[in-house]
Amino acid sequence: MGAVLLAALGASAASGQPQISLVGSTLEIAAPPNSSVLVTNVSRTPVGFIYQASVGAEVLGTDASGQVSWAPPGGIPEQSLWFVIEPASGLGVLAFPDELEPEEMNLSLEDVIQTDGEGSARLLYLEGRRVQIWMVRPGVGIWQVDCADGGEGDLDGADDGLVLCDLALAEAIAGTTGAAGQATTGDVLVAVDTATLRYFMAQVGS
């Protein structure tokens, strides 16, 4: 398996940008020495006549040379997306197997971030049937939430291929304390429709 790297998030892409390669069943990651990286993934694997989606998030530490190798317990399925984000800076990349040609959601950042009735930018409008979302606030914390179209977490309540998710429902992970609140400048948003692997990835204010 190989990897395709997308443009780094953040203005300082030339400094400290994580890199990732998919080598067999192992992720080879390069980032600043002795730092932490967040690895999130969504995979689809065949189970009988259907595909089963799985979601994961792992925080790894690089060594003194800035390297870390990790073999995910479930391997690297042909249908899988792997996001690597450095929580301290918000710089990130996406990799996926050569066999896969994932599509981006046809949405701009302005489309995605919506305000609630009090003017708080905590609502996220996204395309998909079941959407997994991660938000990284550089130097502060990491949160995750998933929304099912027309069901759990979808504030519009309609089964219409669109979800309206509330960051107030996001769960703090990786040692993060406190609520996510609203989306603010510098926050990194990653969202994946687990049914199709269509994705959205952007940094607020960039």
Secondary structure, DSSP 8 states (H G I E B T S, - for coil): --------SSS-TTSS--EEEEETTEEEEE-STT-EEEEEEEEEEEETTEEEEEEEEEEEE--TTSEEEE--TT---SEEEEEEE-TTT--EEEE--TT----B-S--HHHHEE--TTS---EEEEESSEEEEEEEETTTEEEEEEEETTSTT-TT---SSEEEEEGGG-EEETT--S---S--TT-EEEEEETTT--EEEEETT-
